[in-house]
Amino acid sequence: MKKQFKKIMAMTLAGTLLLTPATIALARSSATLLKQDSFTTTSKIYDASSKKTITKTFYHNNYYKNHKLFKGLDVSWWQSSDRKNTKIDWASAHEDGIDFAFIRIGARKTDSAGALYEDTTANSNITQALANNVNVGVYFFSQAKTTTEAKKEAEYTLKILDKYNWNITLPVVFDYEFSNRLKAGQLSKATMTNICKAYCQVIEDAGYTPMIYANYTMFKNHLNATTLEKSYKLWLARYSKTTTSNILTTSEAIPYADIPYKYEFWQFASTARVSGYSGNLDANYWYKNTNVKTENLGCEEQKTDSITLSWEEADDAQNYRVYRYNPDTQSYQAIANVTDTEFTDTGLSAGTTYSYKVRCYWRIGGTNYFGNYSDVAEISTKPAQVGNVRLSKRNTSNLTLSWDAVKGADEYRIYQYNADTDTYDRIATTDSSETSYKVEGLTSASEYLFKVRATRKSEDETLLGSYSPEFVTYTRPLKVPNLKVKSSVKKQATVSFSKVARADHYSIYRYDKKSNVWTYVTSLKSAPSAYADKKLVSGRTYQYRVRAYVTTDGGKVFSYYNEPVSIKVK
């Protein structure tokens, strides 16, 4: 390369650079490759040679073309006058396009002792940045030479974070750089990689997102970057128009092939110029992948008036927007913004199917940036409780139950109490068009307890509504058998009949042909050997009939009348 450079210089005439055809072809090839594999942005940079602020073009790997691109700063107490109060006007910086910042909160000294210390300007920088819609992450400048030192640095970082309790939404960064204490070549690549891991693991265990900052050379020669990127985010420092070195070298060079790892942040300059500060600043690009789909939207719990949704955490998203389909507008409408991966939608109608979508979003620089929608989840509320269970018809061996229809029910399940097991057993299922059921094979004059509930089919499950209140009823006693009537005493009739199983009373009725009405005579607790009906009219014919009944909390349950028996009174 040196010989070629001398040859080119020798061909310079009157201030004009003359290139050989081979050199021209090489330059064209390199430029073309970079343009093909990159997209560009511009930033304001201080140019030392012209001593002016210029607008410079920067080339970005096309891999990040579909990412959102944000611009930010990284600062420390060097941007203060008293190591306490920041000199940066964060409102002006934000207006000039700064949406995020990494702010140093601590460091290890670069001397042999390597004491840890807090950056006393951090609180001023962070509170003012946050107040002006600038997202904040923090970093710790490390000089760790062992994993033990790295863990202590992480613990010191957490101590500072606990002290101030800032609203940190970006990673906690392990800033690993060579200096007086940590020199290149002192440690093996494996050791330095493990040191990074040690710091990050402590930070991650505390609930923060860790990230590793290093320059191009350190990532290439001193760290196993491809190993680290599998577990942690990377922040690459490279003060150039692009991150790759594979440009203008050989015709076979492929841009970005020398960076076999993915980085989320690129520190592209140390001489950036931003409104709100008079000097040079470290500037960064953030490649934020918002093409993140919220996965596994489903149901955690269903009630008659609410549905609890849940979904998987989406990347590093800290916010989610929940949408429900509105049939009136035929569109999905936002119903909630949440920070958790669960949401309960209330005030719903029972037995109704609702359609939901969820997508994550990031609030960056005061603006929401949304990920991709989840798949639609169609979820039903449970059907309402069955009400007004009642008796439609009663017989000695069967009971016909009825109930009010429930909106959205697909079936109804009927349950009967089993005294032997002290449980309710399902005895029948009807479809939604049937709101009555005949229970057969019962014993006369007996108590039975029932419950009914509605069901609704939802994809591969059946939603069960609440049981109706317990419904208690009785079958009829059998007809009173062996009714006999005699009149051996003047103006008197003697009535007798046999006992009915489980009946506790009997009612006797008399029919008078003259009055042409049935008259209640008396009620007896047991079947008598004979009951004397007195004060009758001699020579008149009367008819008698009897019915048994059982006494319940809900009233008397009567048997059907037996066939009447006639007698002419003496």
C-alpha positions as CSV (number, residue, x, y, z in Angstrom):
1,M,0.0,0.0,0.0
2,K,2.9,2.4,0.7
3,K,4.5,1.8,-2.7
4,Q,1.2,2.4,-4.4
5,F,0.7,5.6,-2.5
6,K,4.1,6.9,-3.5
7,K,3.3,6.1,-7.1
8,I,0.1,8.1,-7.0
9,M,1.8,11.0,-5.4
10,A,4.5,11.0,-8.1
11,M,1.8,11.3,-10.7
12,T,0.3,14.4,-9.1
13,L,0.7,17.4,-11.5
14,A,-0.3,21.0,-10.7
15,G,-2.4,20.0,-7.8
16,T,-4.4,17.4,-9.7
17,L,-4.3,13.7,-8.7
18,L,-3.8,11.4,-11.7
19,L,-4.9,7.8,-11.2
20,T,-3.8,4.8,-13.2
21,P,-6.7,2.8,-14.8
22,A,-6.2,0.0,-12.2
23,T,-6.4,2.4,-9.3
24,I,-9.6,4.0,-10.8
25,A,-11.2,0.6,-11.1
26,L,-10.3,-0.3,-7.6
27,A,-11.8,3.0,-6.2
28,R,-15.0,2.6,-8.2
29,S,-15.4,-1.0,-7.0
30,S,-14.9,-0.1,-3.3
31,A,-17.3,2.8,-3.5
32,T,-19.9,0.8,-5.4
33,L,-19.7,-2.0,-2.8
34,L,-20.2,0.3,0.1
35,K,-23.1,2.1,-1.5
36,Q,-24.8,-1.2,-2.4
37,D,-24.4,-2.6,1.1
38,S,-25.3,0.6,3.0
39,F,-27.8,3.3,3.5
40,T,-26.8,6.8,4.6
41,T,-27.6,9.5,7.1
42,T,-26.0,12.8,7.9
43,S,-24.8,14.4,11.1
44,K,-23.1,17.6,12.2
45,I,-19.4,17.1,13.0
46,Y,-16.7,19.6,13.9
47,D,-14.0,19.4,11.2
48,A,-10.6,20.2,12.8
49,S,-8.9,20.9,9.5
50,S,-11.4,23.6,8.4
51,K,-12.2,24.5,12.0
52,K,-15.9,24.5,11.0
53,T,-19.0,22.4,11.7
54,I,-19.8,20.4,8.7
55,T,-22.5,18.0,7.7
56,K,-21.0,14.5,7.2
57,T,-22.5,11.5,5.5
58,F,-22.4,8.2,7.4
59,Y,-22.9,4.7,5.9
60,H,-24.9,2.1,7.8
61,N,-25.0,-1.6,7.2
62,N,-28.1,-2.5,5.1
63,Y,-28.9,-5.2,7.8
64,Y,-30.3,-2.3,9.8
65,K,-32.2,-0.7,7.0
66,N,-35.6,-1.8,8.4
67,H,-34.8,-0.7,11.9
68,K,-35.8,2.7,13.3
69,L,-32.7,4.9,13.5
70,F,-32.3,7.4,16.4
71,K,-29.5,9.7,17.4
72,G,-28.1,10.2,20.8
73,L,-25.2,11.2,23.1
74,D,-23.0,9.7,25.8
75,V,-21.8,12.1,28.4
76,S,-20.2,12.4,31.8
77,W,-18.9,15.0,34.2
78,W,-16.6,16.2,31.4
79,Q,-19.6,18.0,30.1
80,S,-19.9,20.1,33.3
81,S,-18.1,23.0,34.8
82,D,-18.1,21.9,38.4
83,R,-18.5,18.1,38.2
84,K,-22.0,18.6,39.6
85,N,-24.2,20.5,37.2
86,T,-24.4,19.6,33.5
87,K,-23.6,22.3,30.9
88,I,-25.9,20.6,28.3
89,D,-29.2,22.3,27.5
90,W,-31.1,19.1,27.1
91,A,-34.2,20.8,25.8
92,S,-32.2,22.3,22.9
93,A,-30.4,19.0,22.3
94,H,-33.7,17.2,22.1
95,E,-35.1,19.8,19.6
96,D,-31.9,19.2,17.6
97,G,-32.8,15.5,17.2
98,I,-31.3,13.9,20.3
99,D,-33.7,11.2,21.5
100,F,-31.5,9.2,23.8
101,A,-28.4,9.4,26.0
102,F,-26.0,7.1,27.9
103,I,-24.8,8.9,31.0
104,R,-21.9,7.8,33.0
105,I,-22.8,7.1,36.7
106,G,-19.5,5.6,37.9
107,A,-16.0,4.5,37.0
108,R,-12.8,2.8,38.2
109,K,-9.7,5.0,38.4
110,T,-7.0,4.1,35.9
111,D,-4.2,4.0,38.4
112,S,-2.9,0.8,39.9
113,A,-5.2,1.0,43.0
114,G,-8.2,1.3,40.7
115,A,-10.7,2.8,43.3
116,L,-14.3,3.0,42.3
117,Y,-16.0,6.4,42.2
118,E,-19.4,8.0,41.4
119,D,-19.9,10.4,38.5
120,T,-21.3,13.4,40.5
121,T,-22.8,15.0,37.4
122,A,-24.9,12.0,36.6
123,N,-28.0,13.0,38.5
124,S,-28.0,16.5,36.9
125,N,-27.7,15.0,33.4
126,I,-30.2,12.2,33.9
127,T,-33.0,14.3,35.5
128,Q,-32.7,17.0,32.9
129,A,-32.5,14.6,30.0
130,L,-35.6,12.7,31.2
131,A,-37.5,16.0,31.8
132,N,-37.0,16.7,28.1
133,N,-38.2,13.4,26.6
134,V,-34.7,12.0,26.2
135,N,-34.5,8.2,26.9
136,V,-31.7,7.4,29.3
137,G,-29.3,4.5,29.8
138,V,-26.2,4.5,32.0
139,Y,-22.7,3.3,31.8
140,F,-19.8,2.4,34.0
141,F,-16.2,3.0,32.9
142,S,-14.4,-0.3,33.7
143,Q,-10.8,-1.1,34.2
144,A,-11.5,-4.6,35.6
145,K,-8.8,-7.2,35.3
146,T,-10.6,-10.0,37.0
147,T,-14.2,-11.3,37.1
148,T,-14.2,-10.4,40.8
149,E,-13.4,-6.8,40.0
150,A,-16.1,-6.8,37.3
151,K,-18.7,-8.1,39.8
152,K,-17.7,-5.4,42.3
153,E,-18.1,-2.8,39.6
154,A,-21.6,-4.1,38.8
155,E,-22.5,-4.1,42.5
156,Y,-21.3,-0.5,42.7
157,T,-23.4,0.4,39.6
158,L,-26.5,-1.1,41.2
159,K,-25.8,0.8,44.5
160,I,-25.9,4.1,42.6
161,L,-29.0,3.1,40.7
162,D,-30.7,2.2,43.9
163,K,-29.7,5.5,45.5
164,Y,-31.3,7.6,42.8
165,N,-34.0,5.4,41.4
166,W,-33.9,7.0,38.0
167,N,-36.4,6.0,35.2
168,I,-33.8,4.0,33.2
169,T,-35.3,2.6,29.9
170,L,-32.1,1.8,28.1
171,P,-29.4,-0.7,29.0
172,V,-26.9,-0.5,31.8
173,V,-23.5,-0.5,30.0
174,F,-20.2,-2.1,30.8
175,D,-17.8,0.4,29.2
176,Y,-14.6,-1.6,28.6
177,E,-11.6,0.3,27.4
178,F,-7.8,0.1,27.5
179,S,-6.1,2.7,29.7
180,N,-3.2,3.1,32.2
181,R,-4.5,0.3,34.4
182,L,-5.9,-2.1,31.8
183,K,-3.5,-2.4,28.8
184,A,-3.8,-4.2,25.6
185,G,-2.2,-7.6,25.7
186,Q,-2.3,-8.0,29.5
187,L,-5.2,-10.4,29.4
188,S,-6.3,-13.2,27.1
189,K,-9.4,-12.8,24.9
190,A,-11.1,-15.5,27.0
191,T,-10.4,-13.7,30.2
192,M,-11.6,-10.4,29.0
193,T,-14.7,-12.0,27.6
194,N,-15.5,-13.6,31.0
195,I,-14.9,-10.3,32.7
196,C,-17.6,-8.8,30.5
197,K,-19.9,-11.7,31.3
198,A,-19.4,-11.3,35.0
199,Y,-20.4,-7.7,35.1
200,C,-23.4,-8.3,32.8
201,Q,-24.7,-11.3,34.8
202,V,-24.9,-9.3,38.0
203,I,-26.7,-6.5,36.2
204,E,-29.2,-8.9,34.5
205,D,-29.9,-10.7,37.8
206,A,-30.9,-7.3,39.2
207,G,-33.6,-6.9,36.5
208,Y,-31.7,-4.5,34.2
209,T,-30.7,-5.0,30.6
210,P,-26.9,-5.2,30.3
211,M,-24.9,-4.1,27.3
212,I,-21.1,-4.1,26.4
213,Y,-19.4,-1.0,25.0
214,A,-16.0,-1.5,23.2
215,N,-14.3,-0.1,20.1
216,Y,-13.8,-1.9,16.9
217,T,-10.3,-3.2,17.7
218,M,-11.2,-4.5,21.2
219,F,-14.2,-6.4,19.8
220,K,-12.1,-7.8,17.0
221,N,-8.9,-8.7,18.8
222,H,-9.6,-8.9,22.5
223,L,-13.2,-10.1,23.0
224,N,-15.2,-13.0,21.7
225,A,-17.8,-10.7,20.3
226,T,-19.8,-13.4,18.6
227,T,-20.1,-15.2,21.9
228,L,-21.1,-12.1,23.8
229,E,-23.8,-11.1,21.3
230,K,-25.7,-14.3,22.0
231,S,-26.5,-13.1,25.5
232,Y,-26.0,-9.4,25.6
233,K,-26.5,-6.2,23.5
234,L,-23.3,-4.7,22.0
235,W,-22.4,-1.0,21.5
236,L,-19.6,-0.5,18.9
237,A,-17.3,2.5,18.9
238,R,-15.8,3.4,15.6
239,Y,-15.0,7.1,14.7
240,S,-15.4,6.8,10.9
241,K,-18.0,7.3,8.2
242,T,-18.9,3.6,8.6
243,T,-18.2,0.8,11.0
244,T,-16.5,-1.5,8.5
245,S,-12.8,-1.5,7.5
246,N,-13.5,-3.5,4.3
247,I,-13.6,-0.5,2.0
248,L,-10.9,0.9,-0.4
249,T,-8.6,-2.1,0.3
250,T,-8.9,-4.9,-2.1
251,S,-11.4,-5.6,-4.8
252,E,-12.5,-8.8,-3.0
253,A,-13.3,-7.0,0.2
254,I,-16.9,-7.2,1.3
255,P,-18.1,-4.3,3.5
256,Y,-19.1,-5.3,7.0
257,A,-17.7,-8.8,6.6
258,D,-15.1,-7.8,9.2
259,I,-17.9,-7.4,11.8
260,P,-19.4,-10.8,12.2
261,Y,-21.6,-9.7,15.1
262,K,-24.7,-7.5,15.5
263,Y,-24.5,-4.2,17.4
264,E,-27.5,-2.1,18.5
265,F,-25.6,1.1,19.0
266,W,-22.8,2.8,17.0
267,Q,-20.7,5.5,18.5
268,F,-19.7,7.2,15.3
269,A,-18.0,10.4,16.5
270,S,-16.4,12.3,19.4
271,T,-16.6,15.7,17.7
272,A,-20.4,15.9,17.1
273,R,-22.0,19.3,17.4
274,V,-25.5,19.6,18.9
275,S,-27.6,22.6,19.9
276,G,-27.4,23.2,23.6
277,Y,-23.7,22.6,24.0
278,S,-20.8,24.6,22.7
279,G,-18.2,21.9,22.4
280,N,-17.6,18.5,21.0
281,L,-19.7,15.5,22.1
282,D,-19.7,11.8,21.6
283,A,-22.6,10.9,19.3
284,N,-24.3,7.6,18.6
285,Y,-26.8,5.9,16.3
286,W,-29.3,3.5,17.8
287,Y,-30.6,0.8,15.5
288,K,-33.9,0.0,17.1
289,N,-35.6,-3.1,15.8
290,T,-39.3,-2.4,16.1
291,N,-40.3,-5.2,13.8
292,V,-41.2,-7.2,16.8
293,K,-44.4,-9.2,16.9
294,T,-46.2,-9.8,20.2
295,E,-46.5,-13.6,20.5
296,N,-48.9,-16.1,22.1
297,L,-51.8,-13.8,22.9
298,G,-54.3,-15.9,24.8
299,C,-56.6,-16.0,27.7
300,E,-55.6,-16.2,31.3
301,E,-59.1,-16.2,32.8
302,Q,-62.7,-15.8,31.6
303,K,-65.6,-14.6,33.7
304,T,-69.1,-13.6,32.7
305,D,-68.2,-9.9,32.6
306,S,-64.4,-9.9,32.1
307,I,-61.6,-11.5,30.1
308,T,-58.0,-11.5,31.3
309,L,-55.5,-11.6,28.4
310,S,-51.8,-12.6,28.6
311,W,-49.0,-12.7,26.1
312,E,-45.2,-13.2,25.9
313,E,-42.8,-10.5,26.7
314,A,-41.7,-8.9,23.4
315,D,-38.0,-8.2,23.2
316,D,-37.1,-5.2,25.4
317,A,-40.5,-3.6,25.1
318,Q,-41.8,-2.0,28.2
319,N,-45.2,-1.0,26.9
320,Y,-48.1,-2.7,25.2
321,R,-51.3,-1.5,23.6
322,V,-54.4,-3.7,23.7
323,Y,-57.0,-3.5,20.9
324,R,-60.6,-4.9,20.8
325,Y,-62.7,-5.2,17.7
326,N,-65.7,-2.9,17.5
327,P,-68.4,-4.4,15.3
328,D,-70.1,-1.0,15.1
329,T,-67.1,0.6,13.4
330,Q,-65.8,-2.7,12.0
331,S,-62.3,-1.8,13.2
332,Y,-60.0,-2.5,16.1
333,Q,-59.9,0.2,18.8
334,A,-57.3,0.7,21.5
335,I,-58.7,0.0,24.9
336,A,-55.6,0.0,27.1
337,N,-51.9,0.8,27.4
338,V,-50.1,-1.4,29.9
339,T,-46.6,-2.1,31.1
340,D,-47.3,-5.7,32.1
341,T,-47.9,-8.7,29.9
342,E,-51.4,-9.1,31.2
343,F,-54.6,-7.1,31.0
344,T,-58.2,-7.6,32.3
345,D,-60.9,-6.2,30.1
346,T,-64.0,-5.5,32.2
347,G,-67.6,-4.5,31.7
348,L,-68.2,-7.2,29.1
349,S,-71.4,-9.0,28.2
350,A,-71.8,-12.6,29.3
351,G,-71.7,-15.3,26.6
352,T,-70.1,-13.1,24.0
353,T,-67.1,-13.6,21.8
354,Y,-64.6,-10.7,21.6
355,S,-61.6,-10.3,19.3
356,Y,-58.3,-8.9,20.5
357,K,-54.9,-7.8,19.2
358,V,-51.9,-6.6,21.1
359,R,-48.7,-4.9,20.0
360,C,-45.7,-3.7,21.9
361,Y,-44.3,-0.2,21.7
362,W,-41.4,1.9,22.8
363,R,-41.6,5.5,23.8
364,I,-38.5,7.1,22.4
365,G,-37.8,10.8,22.4
366,G,-41.4,11.4,23.5
367,T,-42.9,9.5,20.6
368,N,-44.4,6.0,20.5
369,Y,-42.9,3.5,18.1
370,F,-45.0,0.4,17.6
371,G,-44.1,-3.2,16.9
372,N,-46.2,-5.6,14.9
373,Y,-49.6,-6.8,15.9
374,S,-50.1,-10.2,17.5
375,D,-52.3,-12.7,15.9
376,V,-56.0,-12.1,16.6
377,A,-57.3,-13.9,19.7
378,E,-61.1,-14.6,19.8
379,I,-62.1,-15.2,23.3
380,S,-65.6,-15.6,24.9
381,T,-66.9,-14.6,28.2
382,K,-68.5,-17.3,30.3
383,P,-72.3,-17.6,29.9
384,A,-74.4,-15.9,32.6
385,Q,-75.7,-17.9,35.5
386,V,-78.9,-19.8,34.7
387,G,-81.9,-18.1,36.4
388,N,-85.4,-18.8,37.4
389,V,-85.2,-22.6,37.5
390,R,-88.7,-23.8,38.1
391,L,-91.0,-26.8,37.9
392,S,-93.1,-27.0,34.8
393,K,-94.8,-30.4,35.5
394,R,-94.8,-32.8,38.5
395,N,-95.7,-36.4,38.5
396,T,-95.0,-39.4,40.9
397,S,-92.0,-40.6,39.0
398,N,-90.8,-37.6,36.9
399,L,-90.3,-33.9,37.2
400,T,-90.1,-31.4,34.3
401,L,-87.7,-28.5,35.0
402,S,-87.6,-25.2,33.1
403,W,-85.4,-22.2,33.2
404,D,-84.8,-18.9,31.5
405,A,-82.7,-18.8,28.3
406,V,-79.1,-17.5,28.7
407,K,-77.6,-15.3,26.0
408,G,-74.8,-17.0,24.1
409,A,-75.3,-20.4,25.6
410,D,-74.6,-23.4,23.4
411,E,-75.8,-26.0,25.8
412,Y,-77.4,-26.5,29.2
413,R,-76.2,-29.1,31.7
414,I,-78.6,-30.4,34.4
415,Y,-77.3,-31.7,37.7
416,Q,-79.0,-33.8,40.4
417,Y,-77.9,-34.1,44.0
418,N,-76.5,-37.4,45.0
419,A,-76.9,-37.9,48.8
420,D,-74.6,-40.9,48.8
421,T,-71.6,-39.0,47.5
422,D,-72.8,-35.5,48.6
423,T,-72.2,-34.2,45.1
424,Y,-74.1,-32.9,42.2
425,D,-74.0,-35.4,39.3
426,R,-74.6,-34.3,35.7
427,I,-77.7,-36.2,34.5
428,A,-78.4,-34.5,31.1
429,T,-77.3,-32.0,28.5
430,T,-79.7,-30.0,26.2
431,D,-78.9,-27.8,23.3
432,S,-79.4,-24.1,23.5
433,S,-82.9,-24.3,22.0
434,E,-84.2,-26.5,24.9
435,T,-84.8,-24.7,28.2
436,S,-86.6,-27.6,29.9
437,Y,-85.9,-31.1,30.8
438,K,-87.9,-34.1,32.1
439,V,-86.2,-36.0,34.9
440,E,-87.5,-39.6,35.0
441,G,-87.1,-42.7,37.1
442,L,-87.8,-40.9,40.4
443,T,-89.4,-42.1,43.6
444,S,-92.8,-40.7,44.6
445,A,-93.3,-38.3,47.5
446,S,-89.5,-37.6,47.6
447,E,-87.3,-34.6,47.8
448,Y,-85.0,-33.8,44.8
449,L,-82.3,-31.1,44.4
450,F,-81.2,-29.8,41.0
451,K,-78.9,-27.2,39.5
452,V,-78.5,-26.0,35.9
453,R,-75.8,-24.2,34.2
454,A,-75.1,-22.9,30.7
455,T,-72.1,-23.7,28.6
456,R,-70.4,-22.0,25.7
457,K,-68.0,-23.6,23.2
458,S,-64.8,-21.5,22.7
459,E,-62.3,-23.0,20.2
460,D,-61.0,-26.2,21.9
461,E,-62.6,-25.6,25.3
462,T,-66.0,-25.4,26.8
463,L,-66.8,-22.5,29.1
464,L,-69.0,-23.3,32.0
465,G,-71.3,-20.8,33.5
466,S,-72.0,-20.6,37.2
467,Y,-74.5,-23.1,38.6
468,S,-78.0,-21.8,39.1
469,P,-79.1,-21.5,42.7
470,E,-80.1,-24.9,44.2
471,F,-83.7,-25.8,43.2
472,V,-85.5,-28.1,45.6
473,T,-88.7,-29.8,44.7
474,Y,-90.7,-33.0,45.4
475,T,-92.4,-35.7,43.3
476,R,-96.1,-36.3,43.9
477,P,-97.3,-39.0,46.3
478,L,-99.1,-41.9,44.8
479,K,-102.8,-41.9,44.6
480,V,-104.6,-42.9,47.8
481,P,-105.6,-46.6,47.4
482,N,-108.5,-48.7,48.7
483,L,-110.9,-45.9,49.3
484,K,-114.1,-47.2,51.0
485,V,-117.2,-45.4,52.3
486,K,-120.0,-46.9,54.5
487,S,-123.1,-45.5,56.2
488,S,-124.2,-47.7,59.1
489,V,-125.1,-44.8,61.4
490,K,-127.9,-42.3,60.7
491,K,-126.7,-39.1,59.1
492,Q,-123.1,-40.3,59.0
493,A,-120.7,-41.7,56.5
494,T,-117.5,-43.6,57.5
495,V,-114.5,-43.2,55.2
496,S,-111.4,-45.5,55.2
497,F,-108.4,-45.9,52.9
498,S,-104.9,-47.3,52.8
499,K,-101.6,-45.5,53.6
500,V,-99.5,-43.9,50.9
501,A,-95.7,-44.3,51.1
502,R,-93.9,-41.2,52.4
503,A,-97.1,-39.1,52.6
504,D,-97.6,-37.3,55.9
505,H,-101.1,-36.0,55.5
506,Y,-104.4,-36.9,53.7
507,S,-107.2,-34.5,52.7
508,I,-110.8,-35.8,52.4
509,Y,-113.3,-34.1,50.1
510,R,-117.1,-34.6,49.8
511,Y,-119.3,-34.0,46.9
512,D,-123.0,-33.0,47.4
513,K,-125.2,-33.5,44.4
514,K,-127.6,-30.9,45.6
515,S,-125.0,-28.2,45.9
516,N,-123.0,-29.6,43.0
517,V,-119.6,-28.7,44.6
518,W,-116.7,-30.6,46.2
519,T,-116.2,-29.5,49.8
520,Y,-113.0,-30.0,51.8
521,V,-113.9,-32.0,54.9
522,T,-110.7,-32.5,56.9
523,S,-107.0,-33.3,56.8
524,L,-105.6,-36.3,58.6
525,K,-102.0,-37.1,59.6
526,S,-102.3,-40.8,59.0
527,A,-104.5,-43.2,57.2
528,P,-107.4,-44.0,59.6
529,S,-109.1,-47.3,60.1
530,A,-112.2,-45.2,59.7
531,Y,-113.2,-41.6,59.7
532,A,-116.8,-40.6,60.6
533,D,-118.2,-37.7,58.5
534,K,-121.3,-36.5,60.6
535,K,-124.3,-34.2,60.3
536,L,-125.2,-35.4,56.8
537,V,-128.7,-35.4,55.3
538,S,-130.4,-38.7,55.6
539,G,-131.3,-40.3,52.3
540,R,-128.9,-38.1,50.3
541,T,-126.2,-39.5,48.1
542,Y,-122.6,-38.2,48.6
543,Q,-119.3,-38.9,46.9
544,Y,-115.9,-39.0,48.6
545,R,-112.4,-38.7,47.4
546,V,-109.0,-38.5,49.1
547,R,-105.6,-37.2,48.2
548,A,-102.3,-37.6,50.0
549,Y,-99.6,-34.9,50.4
550,V,-96.2,-34.2,51.8
551,T,-95.4,-31.0,53.7
552,T,-92.4,-29.1,52.4
553,D,-90.8,-25.7,53.0
554,G,-92.4,-24.6,49.8
555,G,-95.9,-25.8,50.7
556,K,-97.9,-28.9,50.2
557,V,-97.3,-31.4,47.4
558,F,-100.5,-33.3,46.6
559,S,-101.1,-36.6,45.0
560,Y,-103.7,-36.8,42.2
561,Y,-107.2,-37.5,43.5
562,N,-108.3,-41.1,43.6
563,E,-111.5,-42.2,41.9
564,P,-114.5,-41.0,43.9
565,V,-116.7,-43.4,45.9
566,S,-120.5,-42.8,46.3
567,I,-122.6,-43.5,49.3
568,K,-126.3,-43.0,50.2
569,V,-126.4,-41.8,53.8
570,K,-128.7,-43.7,56.1
